[in-house]
Amino acid sequence: MKREYGLDCIERDTNSVITVGSFDGVHLGHRQILDYLIGRAQSRGARSVVVSFNPHPREVLSGQGVPLLSSIEERAKLLAALGLDRFIVLPFTVEFSQVSAEEFVRNILVKRIGMAEIIVGHDHGFGHGRRGNTNLLRLMGSEFGFSVDVVSAHMLDSGVVSSSTIRRRLHSGDVLGASRLLGRLYSLTAKVIRGEGRGREMGYPTANLDVSPQRKVLPRQGVYAVRVGMLGDAFGGMMNIGFRPTFGSVAQARAEVHILDVDANLYGCTLDVSFIKRIRDEIKFAGADQLTAQLREDEQICRDVLKL
């Protein structure tokens, strides 16, 4: 898959089948559009193209950080695995947000990228104020010679699969439900940074993860059974997300993982953590001894869940 970042890097190809969107998480609802896109491109001997934005448009428009299900790099890897031909990322700025729907279609999709066909979701809106819609696309398609296909919503559990629904499930701790809507385990990738060493003192050394720069959605505070990808191998683990109330709460939620049956210096290593199941809430204990006893119980539950 070819990656093109910014307007100046775009290679024009008039034989392109395009879809446009943030595609945060590349979940099952997105997959329905993407699978159709790839099929249409293959049937007409064209290239399949995803046009996306970075940073997330809502972050620019609101002036506040948006918790994401996937970084732009994670999205690129997920799209490449599906077999997409091109991934075009447009920098989203306040100035760009003022571009009208007509200008976006005419000057970027048609003249800069090249477009034979566009695939959109049932509720797709674009351009300044999201005033662009399927009616506008069809009208402009008759002028510029591209066709328009609309893909219906993907339903699961009597609801529409959406990034916002997945975020809500993660915020409630329902990692199983979130993974079901994603079509894969929810995961995060982060580097190991130095902590205070309290876990090692209790016999449970933990890798403290630097999750702050990613703006990734962290599941609700608590203890989770996880899978950890590290140095080309995979291990079971138990992760705590929270504020460490037993030892005096910290200001910002932290994520730390104890990798089962592994005791190694991991500082600076990058870990891929996939969430399997939530075990319990984060609890304030009377002291280290009580916490250690609970960790032994947590470990056994995690081993049972992970079948270790």
Secondary structure, DSSP 8 states (H G I E B T S, - for coil): -EEEESGGG----SSEEEEES--TT--HHHHHHHHHHHHHHHHTT-EEEEEEEES-HHHHHHSS---BSS-HHHHHHHHHHHT-SEEEEEE--HHHHT--HHHIIIIIIIIII--SEEEEETT--BSGGG-B-HHHHHHHHHHHT-EEEEE---EETTEE--HHHHHHHHHTT-HHHHHHHHTS--EEEEEEE---SHHHHTT---EEE--GGGTB----SEEEEEEEEETTEEEEEEEEEE--GGG---SS-EEEEEETT-----TT-EEEEEEEEEEE-----SSHHHHHHHHHHHHHHHHHHHT-
